[in-house]
Amino acid sequence: MDNKAIAIVTEYVKSHLDVTDGNIDFGVYTVWKCKALQNWKYLLSTTLFDGMYYELTYNGDKHEWYLDAYKKFENKVITE
């Protein structure tokens, strides 16, 4: 399951890179994962400095993967 999740994000990132930059070497790594019954949830990122992270959900009933891509704009501390 882990290798499939990494492969999905790798292919997604490759398909969204700027082709004028040529071949860019990057890695994909798992930040967090969880399994509940037959379903899996992954949070993944890459070694690229683009601020992107990816949420993958595997629906074990339907044998389908769902991919959400996010860009981090800010990390802000809010005190009480």
PDB file of N, CA, C and O in Angstrom:
ATOM      1  N   MET A   1       0.827  -1.187   0.000  1.00  0.00           N
ATOM      2  CA  MET A   1       0.000   0.000   0.000  1.00  0.00           C
ATOM      3  C   MET A   1       0.875   1.257   0.000  1.00  0.00           C
ATOM      4  O   MET A   1       0.586   2.214  -0.718  1.00  0.00           O
ATOM      5  N   ASP A   2       1.949   1.256   0.807  1.00  0.00           N
ATOM      6  CA  ASP A   2       2.830   2.426   0.876  1.00  0.00           C
ATOM      7  C   ASP A   2       3.470   2.730  -0.478  1.00  0.00           C
ATOM      8  O   ASP A   2       3.506   3.886  -0.902  1.00  0.00           O
ATOM      9  N   ASN A   3       3.969   1.710  -1.152  1.00  0.00           N
ATOM     10  CA  ASN A   3       4.612   1.925  -2.456  1.00  0.00           C
ATOM     11  C   ASN A   3       3.630   2.462  -3.482  1.00  0.00           C
ATOM     12  O   ASN A   3       3.995   3.295  -4.312  1.00  0.00           O
ATOM     13  N   LYS A   4       2.385   1.996  -3.437  1.00  0.00           N
ATOM     14  CA  LYS A   4       1.359   2.476  -4.366  1.00  0.00           C
ATOM     15  C   LYS A   4       1.063   3.951  -4.106  1.00  0.00           C
ATOM     16  O   LYS A   4       0.935   4.728  -5.052  1.00  0.00           O
ATOM     17  N   ALA A   5       0.954   4.344  -2.850  1.00  0.00           N
ATOM     18  CA  ALA A   5       0.688   5.740  -2.499  1.00  0.00           C
ATOM     19  C   ALA A   5       1.811   6.644  -3.000  1.00  0.00           C
ATOM     20  O   ALA A   5       1.550   7.703  -3.570  1.00  0.00           O
ATOM     21  N   ILE A   6       3.051   6.231  -2.789  1.00  0.00           N
ATOM     22  CA  ILE A   6       4.197   7.021  -3.250  1.00  0.00           C
ATOM     23  C   ILE A   6       4.217   7.099  -4.772  1.00  0.00           C
ATOM     24  O   ILE A   6       4.521   8.153  -5.331  1.00  0.00           O
ATOM     25  N   ALA A   7       3.899   6.005  -5.444  1.00  0.00           N
ATOM     26  CA  ALA A   7       3.877   5.996  -6.913  1.00  0.00           C
ATOM     27  C   ALA A   7       2.803   6.933  -7.461  1.00  0.00           C
ATOM     28  O   ALA A   7       3.033   7.613  -8.461  1.00  0.00           O
ATOM     29  N   ILE A   8       1.642   6.977  -6.824  1.00  0.00           N
ATOM     30  CA  ILE A   8       0.565   7.865  -7.278  1.00  0.00           C
ATOM     31  C   ILE A   8       1.004   9.318  -7.186  1.00  0.00           C
ATOM     32  O   ILE A   8       0.814  10.086  -8.130  1.00  0.00           O
ATOM     33  N   VAL A   9       1.589   9.702  -6.055  1.00  0.00           N
ATOM     34  CA  VAL A   9       2.033  11.092  -5.885  1.00  0.00           C
ATOM     35  C   VAL A   9       3.193  11.401  -6.822  1.00  0.00           C
ATOM     36  O   VAL A   9       3.247  12.492  -7.389  1.00  0.00           O
ATOM     37  N   THR A  10       4.114  10.473  -6.996  1.00  0.00           N
ATOM     38  CA  THR A  10       5.239  10.684  -7.911  1.00  0.00           C
ATOM     39  C   THR A  10       4.740  10.980  -9.317  1.00  0.00           C
ATOM     40  O   THR A  10       5.208  11.926  -9.952  1.00  0.00           O
ATOM     41  N   GLU A  11       3.807  10.192  -9.806  1.00  0.00           N
ATOM     42  CA  GLU A  11       3.266  10.410 -11.157  1.00  0.00           C
ATOM     43  C   GLU A  11       2.507  11.725 -11.249  1.00  0.00           C
ATOM     44  O   GLU A  11       2.594  12.420 -12.261  1.00  0.00           O
ATOM     45  N   TYR A  12       1.767  12.072 -10.206  1.00  0.00           N
ATOM     46  CA  TYR A  12       1.034  13.339 -10.201  1.00  0.00           C
ATOM     47  C   TYR A  12       2.003  14.519 -10.283  1.00  0.00           C
ATOM     48  O   TYR A  12       1.809  15.437 -11.080  1.00  0.00           O
ATOM     49  N   VAL A  13       3.043  14.486  -9.456  1.00  0.00           N
ATOM     50  CA  VAL A  13       4.018  15.583  -9.441  1.00  0.00           C
ATOM     51  C   VAL A  13       4.722  15.684 -10.790  1.00  0.00           C
ATOM     52  O   VAL A  13       4.867  16.782 -11.327  1.00  0.00           O
ATOM     53  N   LYS A  14       5.158  14.563 -11.340  1.00  0.00           N
ATOM     54  CA  LYS A  14       5.835  14.577 -12.644  1.00  0.00           C
ATOM     55  C   LYS A  14       4.949  15.190 -13.719  1.00  0.00           C
ATOM     56  O   LYS A  14       5.438  15.906 -14.593  1.00  0.00           O
ATOM     57  N   SER A  15       3.662  14.916 -13.662  1.00  0.00           N
ATOM     58  CA  SER A  15       2.747  15.436 -14.684  1.00  0.00           C
ATOM     59  C   SER A  15       2.454  16.921 -14.511  1.00  0.00           C
ATOM     60  O   SER A  15       1.887  17.546 -15.407  1.00  0.00           O
ATOM     61  N   HIS A  16       2.834  17.497 -13.362  1.00  0.00           N
ATOM     62  CA  HIS A  16       2.576  18.914 -13.113  1.00  0.00           C
ATOM     63  C   HIS A  16       3.841  19.770 -13.052  1.00  0.00           C
ATOM     64  O   HIS A  16       3.755  20.973 -12.804  1.00  0.00           O
ATOM     65  N   LEU A  17       5.009  19.172 -13.272  1.00  0.00           N
ATOM     66  CA  LEU A  17       6.249  19.949 -13.304  1.00  0.00           C
ATOM     67  C   LEU A  17       6.337  20.741 -14.602  1.00  0.00           C
ATOM     68  O   LEU A  17       5.774  20.344 -15.622  1.00  0.00           O
ATOM     69  N   ASP A  18       7.035  21.842 -14.557  1.00  0.00           N
ATOM     70  CA  ASP A  18       7.271  22.658 -15.750  1.00  0.00           C
ATOM     71  C   ASP A  18       8.264  21.927 -16.647  1.00  0.00           C
ATOM     72  O   ASP A  18       9.413  21.717 -16.259  1.00  0.00           O
ATOM     73  N   VAL A  19       7.831  21.540 -17.837  1.00  0.00           N
ATOM     74  CA  VAL A  19       8.688  20.757 -18.736  1.00  0.00           C
ATOM     75  C   VAL A  19       9.906  21.543 -19.205  1.00  0.00           C
ATOM     76  O   VAL A  19      10.897  20.944 -19.624  1.00  0.00           O
ATOM     77  N   THR A  20       9.854  22.868 -19.142  1.00  0.00           N
ATOM     78  CA  THR A  20      11.008  23.664 -19.569  1.00  0.00           C
ATOM     79  C   THR A  20      12.154  23.587 -18.562  1.00  0.00           C
ATOM     80  O   THR A  20      13.279  23.980 -18.872  1.00  0.00           O
ATOM     81  N   ASP A  21      11.874  23.081 -17.359  1.00  0.00           N
ATOM     82  CA  ASP A  21      12.928  22.912 -16.353  1.00  0.00           C
ATOM     83  C   ASP A  21      13.743  21.646 -16.574  1.00  0.00           C
ATOM     84  O   ASP A  21      14.743  21.429 -15.889  1.00  0.00           O
ATOM     85  N   GLY A  22      13.335  20.814 -17.512  1.00  0.00           N
ATOM     86  CA  GLY A  22      14.050  19.566 -17.770  1.00  0.00           C
ATOM     87  C   GLY A  22      13.695  18.501 -16.755  1.00  0.00           C
ATOM     88  O   GLY A  22      12.654  18.572 -16.101  1.00  0.00           O
ATOM     89  N   ASN A  23      14.568  17.509 -16.628  1.00  0.00           N
ATOM     90  CA  ASN A  23      14.340  16.404 -15.703  1.00  0.00           C
ATOM     91  C   ASN A  23      14.732  16.835 -14.291  1.00  0.00           C
ATOM     92  O   ASN A  23      15.901  17.122 -14.033  1.00  0.00           O
ATOM     93  N   ILE A  24      13.770  16.880 -13.385  1.00  0.00           N
ATOM     94  CA  ILE A  24      14.010  17.300 -12.008  1.00  0.00           C
ATOM     95  C   ILE A  24      13.965  16.072 -11.107  1.00  0.00           C
ATOM     96  O   ILE A  24      13.000  15.308 -11.130  1.00  0.00           O
ATOM     97  N   ASP A  25      15.017  15.891 -10.314  1.00  0.00           N
ATOM     98  CA  ASP A  25      15.093  14.762  -9.398  1.00  0.00           C
ATOM     99  C   ASP A  25      14.435  15.156  -8.075  1.00  0.00           C
ATOM    100  O   ASP A  25      14.753  16.204  -7.513  1.00  0.00           O
ATOM    101  N   PHE A  26      13.528  14.329  -7.581  1.00  0.00           N
ATOM    102  CA  PHE A  26      12.865  14.597  -6.310  1.00  0.00           C
ATOM    103  C   PHE A  26      12.445  13.273  -5.679  1.00  0.00           C
ATOM    104  O   PHE A  26      12.354  12.243  -6.348  1.00  0.00           O
ATOM    105  N   GLY A  27      12.195  13.331  -4.395  1.00  0.00           N
ATOM    106  CA  GLY A  27      11.707  12.162  -3.677  1.00  0.00           C
ATOM    107  C   GLY A  27      10.340  12.436  -3.083  1.00  0.00           C
ATOM    108  O   GLY A  27       9.974  13.588  -2.851  1.00  0.00           O
ATOM    109  N   VAL A  28       9.592  11.384  -2.838  1.00  0.00           N
ATOM    110  CA  VAL A  28       8.285  11.478  -2.183  1.00  0.00           C
ATOM    111  C   VAL A  28       8.377  10.696  -0.879  1.00  0.00           C
ATOM    112  O   VAL A  28       8.910   9.586  -0.847  1.00  0.00           O
ATOM    113  N   TYR A  29       7.855  11.281   0.192  1.00  0.00           N
ATOM    114  CA  TYR A  29       7.909  10.593   1.476  1.00  0.00           C
ATOM    115  C   TYR A  29       6.570  10.715   2.206  1.00  0.00           C
ATOM    116  O   TYR A  29       5.804  11.652   1.983  1.00  0.00           O
ATOM    117  N   THR A  30       6.315   9.758   3.069  1.00  0.00           N
ATOM    118  CA  THR A  30       5.082   9.732   3.848  1.00  0.00           C
ATOM    119  C   THR A  30       5.281  10.522   5.132  1.00  0.00           C
ATOM    120  O   THR A  30       6.209  10.257   5.896  1.00  0.00           O
ATOM    121  N   VAL A  31       4.406  11.494   5.364  1.00  0.00           N
ATOM    122  CA  VAL A  31       4.430  12.288   6.585  1.00  0.00           C
ATOM    123  C   VAL A  31       3.615  11.595   7.672  1.00  0.00           C
ATOM    124  O   VAL A  31       4.008  11.571   8.838  1.00  0.00           O
ATOM    125  N   TRP A  32       2.472  11.032   7.274  1.00  0.00           N
ATOM    126  CA  TRP A  32       1.560  10.405   8.223  1.00  0.00           C
ATOM    127  C   TRP A  32       0.675   9.432   7.466  1.00  0.00           C
ATOM    128  O   TRP A  32       0.366   9.649   6.294  1.00  0.00           O
ATOM    129  N   LYS A  33       0.265   8.358   8.132  1.00  0.00           N
ATOM    130  CA  LYS A  33      -0.706   7.439   7.534  1.00  0.00           C
ATOM    131  C   LYS A  33      -1.529   6.787   8.632  1.00  0.00           C
ATOM    132  O   LYS A  33      -1.096   6.683   9.780  1.00  0.00           O
ATOM    133  N   CYS A  34      -2.724   6.351   8.255  1.00  0.00           N
ATOM    134  CA  CYS A  34      -3.626   5.721   9.201  1.00  0.00           C
ATOM    135  C   CYS A  34      -4.507   4.725   8.457  1.00  0.00           C
ATOM    136  O   CYS A  34      -4.903   4.966   7.316  1.00  0.00           O
ATOM    137  N   LYS A  35      -4.808   3.612   9.104  1.00  0.00           N
ATOM    138  CA  LYS A  35      -5.712   2.614   8.521  1.00  0.00           C
ATOM    139  C   LYS A  35      -6.917   2.480   9.435  1.00  0.00           C
ATOM    140  O   LYS A  35      -6.771   2.296  10.643  1.00  0.00           O
ATOM    141  N   ALA A  36      -8.111   2.574   8.858  1.00  0.00           N
ATOM    142  CA  ALA A  36      -9.356   2.366   9.592  1.00  0.00           C
ATOM    143  C   ALA A  36     -10.195   1.369   8.802  1.00  0.00           C
ATOM    144  O   ALA A  36     -10.657   1.662   7.700  1.00  0.00           O
ATOM    145  N   LEU A  37     -10.383   0.196   9.380  1.00  0.00           N
ATOM    146  CA  LEU A  37     -11.074  -0.902   8.696  1.00  0.00           C
ATOM    147  C   LEU A  37     -10.365  -1.206   7.387  1.00  0.00           C
ATOM    148  O   LEU A  37      -9.185  -1.555   7.404  1.00  0.00           O
ATOM    149  N   GLN A  38     -11.043  -1.086   6.254  1.00  0.00           N
ATOM    150  CA  GLN A  38     -10.420  -1.399   4.962  1.00  0.00           C
ATOM    151  C   GLN A  38      -9.901  -0.146   4.250  1.00  0.00           C
ATOM    152  O   GLN A  38      -9.483  -0.226   3.095  1.00  0.00           O
ATOM    153  N   ASN A  39      -9.922   1.003   4.919  1.00  0.00           N
ATOM    154  CA  ASN A  39      -9.536   2.273   4.296  1.00  0.00           C
ATOM    155  C   ASN A  39      -8.186   2.759   4.821  1.00  0.00           C
ATOM    156  O   ASN A  39      -7.807   2.491   5.960  1.00  0.00           O
ATOM    157  N   TRP A  40      -7.475   3.480   3.959  1.00  0.00           N
ATOM    158  CA  TRP A  40      -6.184   4.065   4.304  1.00  0.00           C
ATOM    159  C   TRP A  40      -6.225   5.561   4.030  1.00  0.00           C
ATOM    160  O   TRP A  40      -6.886   6.012   3.095  1.00  0.00           O
ATOM    161  N   LYS A  41      -5.507   6.332   4.860  1.00  0.00           N
ATOM    162  CA  LYS A  41      -5.346   7.772   4.647  1.00  0.00           C
ATOM    163  C   LYS A  41      -3.859   8.071   4.748  1.00  0.00           C
ATOM    164  O   LYS A  41      -3.197   7.652   5.697  1.00  0.00           O
ATOM    165  N   TYR A  42      -3.337   8.797   3.764  1.00  0.00           N
ATOM    166  CA  TYR A  42      -1.920   9.172   3.717  1.00  0.00           C
ATOM    167  C   TYR A  42      -1.786  10.682   3.578  1.00  0.00           C
ATOM    168  O   TYR A  42      -2.567  11.313   2.867  1.00  0.00           O
ATOM    169  N   LEU A  43      -0.809  11.258   4.246  1.00  0.00           N
ATOM    170  CA  LEU A  43      -0.335  12.610   3.972  1.00  0.00           C
ATOM    171  C   LEU A  43       1.093  12.456   3.487  1.00  0.00           C
ATOM    172  O   LEU A  43       1.927  11.864   4.172  1.00  0.00           O
ATOM    173  N   LEU A  44       1.378  12.989   2.302  1.00  0.00           N
ATOM    174  CA  LEU A  44       2.698  12.844   1.688  1.00  0.00           C
ATOM    175  C   LEU A  44       3.217  14.199   1.248  1.00  0.00           C
ATOM    176  O   LEU A  44       2.449  15.142   1.062  1.00  0.00           O
ATOM    177  N   SER A  45       4.524  14.286   1.084  1.00  0.00           N
ATOM    178  CA  SER A  45       5.162  15.488   0.563  1.00  0.00           C
ATOM    179  C   SER A  45       6.343  15.056  -0.300  1.00  0.00           C
ATOM    180  O   SER A  45       6.633  13.868  -0.438  1.00  0.00           O
ATOM    181  N   THR A  46       7.015  16.052  -0.879  1.00  0.00           N
ATOM    182  CA  THR A  46       8.175  15.777  -1.725  1.00  0.00           C
ATOM    183  C   THR A  46       9.368  16.577  -1.230  1.00  0.00           C
ATOM    184  O   THR A  46       9.244  17.422  -0.344  1.00  0.00           O
ATOM    185  N   THR A  47      10.513  16.299  -1.809  1.00  0.00           N
ATOM    186  CA  THR A  47      11.726  17.046  -1.476  1.00  0.00           C
ATOM    187  C   THR A  47      11.833  18.335  -2.286  1.00  0.00           C
ATOM    188  O   THR A  47      12.811  19.069  -2.145  1.00  0.00           O
ATOM    189  N   LEU A  48      10.851  18.618  -3.123  1.00  0.00           N
ATOM    190  CA  LEU A  48      10.830  19.878  -3.873  1.00  0.00           C
ATOM    191  C   LEU A  48      10.494  21.025  -2.921  1.00  0.00           C
ATOM    192  O   LEU A  48       9.786  20.824  -1.934  1.00  0.00           O
ATOM    193  N   PHE A  49      10.991  22.206  -3.208  1.00  0.00           N
ATOM    194  CA  PHE A  49      10.723  23.379  -2.374  1.00  0.00           C
ATOM    195  C   PHE A  49       9.532  24.150  -2.937  1.00  0.00           C
ATOM    196  O   PHE A  49       9.638  25.341  -3.230  1.00  0.00           O
ATOM    197  N   ASP A  50       8.401  23.465  -3.087  1.00  0.00           N
ATOM    198  CA  ASP A  50       7.234  24.106  -3.689  1.00  0.00           C
ATOM    199  C   ASP A  50       6.076  24.306  -2.710  1.00  0.00           C
ATOM    200  O   ASP A  50       5.041  24.857  -3.086  1.00  0.00           O
ATOM    201  N   GLY A  51       6.236  23.868  -1.466  1.00  0.00           N
ATOM    202  CA  GLY A  51       5.195  24.062  -0.466  1.00  0.00           C
ATOM    203  C   GLY A  51       3.966  23.183  -0.645  1.00  0.00           C
ATOM    204  O   GLY A  51       2.933  23.429  -0.023  1.00  0.00           O
ATOM    205  N   MET A  52       4.067  22.165  -1.485  1.00  0.00           N
ATOM    206  CA  MET A  52       2.919  21.298  -1.747  1.00  0.00           C
ATOM    207  C   MET A  52       2.909  20.107  -0.787  1.00  0.00           C
ATOM    208  O   MET A  52       3.956  19.608  -0.373  1.00  0.00           O
ATOM    209  N   TYR A  53       1.704  19.673  -0.450  1.00  0.00           N
ATOM    210  CA  TYR A  53       1.552  18.382   0.215  1.00  0.00           C
ATOM    211  C   TYR A  53       0.311  17.704  -0.341  1.00  0.00           C
ATOM    212  O   TYR A  53      -0.551  18.353  -0.934  1.00  0.00           O
ATOM    213  N   TYR A  54       0.227  16.408  -0.146  1.00  0.00           N
ATOM    214  CA  TYR A  54      -0.768  15.592  -0.831  1.00  0.00           C
ATOM    215  C   TYR A  54      -1.483  14.694   0.167  1.00  0.00           C
ATOM    216  O   TYR A  54      -0.859  14.085   1.037  1.00  0.00           O
ATOM    217  N   GLU A  55      -2.783  14.624   0.029  1.00  0.00           N
ATOM    218  CA  GLU A  55      -3.602  13.749   0.851  1.00  0.00           C
ATOM    219  C   GLU A  55      -4.168  12.660  -0.054  1.00  0.00           C
ATOM    220  O   GLU A  55      -4.830  12.948  -1.051  1.00  0.00           O
ATOM    221  N   LEU A  56      -3.906  11.432   0.297  1.00  0.00           N
ATOM    222  CA  LEU A  56      -4.401  10.282  -0.466  1.00  0.00           C
ATOM    223  C   LEU A  56      -5.309   9.451   0.430  1.00  0.00           C
ATOM    224  O   LEU A  56      -4.975   9.164   1.580  1.00  0.00           O
ATOM    225  N   THR A  57      -6.443   9.073  -0.106  1.00  0.00           N
ATOM    226  CA  THR A  57      -7.368   8.200   0.601  1.00  0.00           C
ATOM    227  C   THR A  57      -7.623   6.976  -0.255  1.00  0.00           C
ATOM    228  O   THR A  57      -7.912   7.092  -1.446  1.00  0.00           O
ATOM    229  N   TYR A  58      -7.516   5.803   0.348  1.00  0.00           N
ATOM    230  CA  TYR A  58      -7.838   4.564  -0.353  1.00  0.00           C
ATOM    231  C   TYR A  58      -9.153   4.032   0.193  1.00  0.00           C
ATOM    232  O   TYR A  58      -9.279   3.772   1.390  1.00  0.00           O
ATOM    233  N   ASN A  59     -10.129   3.873  -0.688  1.00  0.00           N
ATOM    234  CA  ASN A  59     -11.425   3.318  -0.331  1.00  0.00           C
ATOM    235  C   ASN A  59     -11.369   1.817  -0.596  1.00  0.00           C
ATOM    236  O   ASN A  59     -11.421   1.381  -1.746  1.00  0.00           O
ATOM    237  N   GLY A  60     -11.264   1.042   0.458  1.00  0.00           N
ATOM    238  CA  GLY A  60     -11.128  -0.398   0.325  1.00  0.00           C
ATOM    239  C   GLY A  60     -12.369  -1.090  -0.207  1.00  0.00           C
ATOM    240  O   GLY A  60     -12.270  -2.165  -0.799  1.00  0.00           O
ATOM    241  N   ASP A  61     -13.544  -0.488  -0.006  1.00  0.00           N
ATOM    242  CA  ASP A  61     -14.777  -1.078  -0.538  1.00  0.00           C
ATOM    243  C   ASP A  61     -14.828  -0.988  -2.055  1.00  0.00           C
ATOM    244  O   ASP A  61     -15.234  -1.932  -2.734  1.00  0.00           O
ATOM    245  N   LYS A  62     -14.408   0.169  -2.580  1.00  0.00           N
ATOM    246  CA  LYS A  62     -14.480   0.406  -4.029  1.00  0.00           C
ATOM    247  C   LYS A  62     -13.153   0.171  -4.737  1.00  0.00           C
ATOM    248  O   LYS A  62     -13.090   0.199  -5.966  1.00  0.00           O
ATOM    249  N   HIS A  63     -12.091  -0.061  -3.967  1.00  0.00           N
ATOM    250  CA  HIS A  63     -10.743  -0.227  -4.526  1.00  0.00           C
ATOM    251  C   HIS A  63     -10.378   0.982  -5.382  1.00  0.00           C
ATOM    252  O   HIS A  63      -9.932   0.849  -6.522  1.00  0.00           O
ATOM    253  N   GLU A  64     -10.584   2.184  -4.793  1.00  0.00           N
ATOM    254  CA  GLU A  64     -10.299   3.451  -5.472  1.00  0.00           C
ATOM    255  C   GLU A  64      -9.404   4.313  -4.595  1.00  0.00           C
ATOM    256  O   GLU A  64      -9.454   4.252  -3.367  1.00  0.00           O
ATOM    257  N   TRP A  65      -8.581   5.119  -5.263  1.00  0.00           N
ATOM    258  CA  TRP A  65      -7.732   6.104  -4.594  1.00  0.00           C
ATOM    259  C   TRP A  65      -8.276   7.496  -4.899  1.00  0.00           C
ATOM    260  O   TRP A  65      -8.732   7.758  -6.013  1.00  0.00           O
ATOM    261  N   TYR A  66      -8.226   8.393  -3.907  1.00  0.00           N
ATOM    262  CA  TYR A  66      -8.625   9.785  -4.084  1.00  0.00           C
ATOM    263  C   TYR A  66      -7.432  10.656  -3.703  1.00  0.00           C
ATOM    264  O   TYR A  66      -6.843  10.478  -2.636  1.00  0.00           O
ATOM    265  N   LEU A  67      -7.083  11.586  -4.567  1.00  0.00           N
ATOM    266  CA  LEU A  67      -5.916  12.450  -4.358  1.00  0.00           C
ATOM    267  C   LEU A  67      -6.356  13.899  -4.223  1.00  0.00           C
ATOM    268  O   LEU A  67      -7.097  14.412  -5.061  1.00  0.00           O
ATOM    269  N   ASP A  68      -5.897  14.553  -3.168  1.00  0.00           N
ATOM    270  CA  ASP A  68      -6.059  15.994  -2.989  1.00  0.00           C
ATOM    271  C   ASP A  68      -4.667  16.596  -2.908  1.00  0.00           C
ATOM    272  O   ASP A  68      -3.798  16.078  -2.207  1.00  0.00           O
ATOM    273  N   ALA A  69      -4.459  17.692  -3.626  1.00  0.00           N
ATOM    274  CA  ALA A  69      -3.168  18.390  -3.614  1.00  0.00           C
ATOM    275  C   ALA A  69      -3.369  19.759  -2.978  1.00  0.00           C
ATOM    276  O   ALA A  69      -4.291  20.490  -3.340  1.00  0.00           O
ATOM    277  N   TYR A  70      -2.504  20.100  -2.032  1.00  0.00           N
ATOM    278  CA  TYR A  70      -2.620  21.349  -1.290  1.00  0.00           C
ATOM    279  C   TYR A  70      -1.312  22.125  -1.350  1.00  0.00           C
ATOM    280  O   TYR A  70      -0.232  21.546  -1.465  1.00  0.00           O
ATOM    281  N   LYS A  71      -1.429  23.443  -1.270  1.00  0.00           N
ATOM    282  CA  LYS A  71      -0.256  24.308  -1.177  1.00  0.00           C
ATOM    283  C   LYS A  71      -0.320  25.029   0.164  1.00  0.00           C
ATOM    284  O   LYS A  71      -1.327  25.652   0.502  1.00  0.00           O
ATOM    285  N   LYS A  72       0.755  24.936   0.911  1.00  0.00           N
ATOM    286  CA  LYS A  72       0.822  25.616   2.205  1.00  0.00           C
ATOM    287  C   LYS A  72       1.181  27.080   1.970  1.00  0.00           C
ATOM    288  O   LYS A  72       2.216  27.390   1.379  1.00  0.00           O
ATOM    289  N   PHE A  73       0.318  27.968   2.438  1.00  0.00           N
ATOM    290  CA  PHE A  73       0.573  29.392   2.282  1.00  0.00           C
ATOM    291  C   PHE A  73       1.172  30.008   3.539  1.00  0.00           C
ATOM    292  O   PHE A  73       1.970  30.942   3.461  1.00  0.00           O
ATOM    293  N   GLU A  74       0.787  29.486   4.686  1.00  0.00           N
ATOM    294  CA  GLU A  74       1.253  30.110   5.914  1.00  0.00           C
ATOM    295  C   GLU A  74       1.126  29.134   7.078  1.00  0.00           C
ATOM    296  O   GLU A  74       0.226  28.294   7.107  1.00  0.00           O
ATOM    297  N   ASN A  75       2.032  29.258   8.025  1.00  0.00           N
ATOM    298  CA  ASN A  75       1.959  28.542   9.286  1.00  0.00           C
ATOM    299  C   ASN A  75       2.027  29.606  10.362  1.00  0.00           C
ATOM    300  O   ASN A  75       3.074  30.218  10.573  1.00  0.00           O
ATOM    301  N   LYS A  76       0.927  29.827  11.036  1.00  0.00           N
ATOM    302  CA  LYS A  76       0.817  30.953  11.956  1.00  0.00           C
ATOM    303  C   LYS A  76       0.431  30.454  13.345  1.00  0.00           C
ATOM    304  O   LYS A  76      -0.456  29.611  13.480  1.00  0.00           O
ATOM    305  N   VAL A  77       1.091  30.972  14.369  1.00  0.00           N
ATOM    306  CA  VAL A  77       0.764  30.644  15.750  1.00  0.00           C
ATOM    307  C   VAL A  77      -0.284  31.635  16.247  1.00  0.00           C
ATOM    308  O   VAL A  77      -0.147  32.845  16.069  1.00  0.00           O
ATOM    309  N   ILE A  78      -1.323  31.107  16.867  1.00  0.00           N
ATOM    310  CA  ILE A  78      -2.367  31.950  17.447  1.00  0.00           C
ATOM    311  C   ILE A  78      -2.436  31.603  18.928  1.00  0.00           C
ATOM    312  O   ILE A  78      -2.811  30.489  19.294  1.00  0.00           O
ATOM    313  N   THR A  79      -2.079  32.545  19.764  1.00  0.00           N
ATOM    314  CA  THR A  79      -2.072  32.297  21.206  1.00  0.00           C
ATOM    315  C   THR A  79      -3.415  32.678  21.806  1.00  0.00           C
ATOM    316  O   THR A  79      -4.139  33.518  21.272  1.00  0.00           O
ATOM    317  N   GLU A  80      -3.730  32.046  22.922  1.00  0.00           N
ATOM    318  CA  GLU A  80      -4.995  32.345  23.606  1.00  0.00           C
ATOM    319  C   GLU A  80      -4.767  33.305  24.738  1.00  0.00           C
ATOM    320  O   GLU A  80      -5.714  33.676  25.432  1.00  0.00           O
TER     321      GLU A  80
END
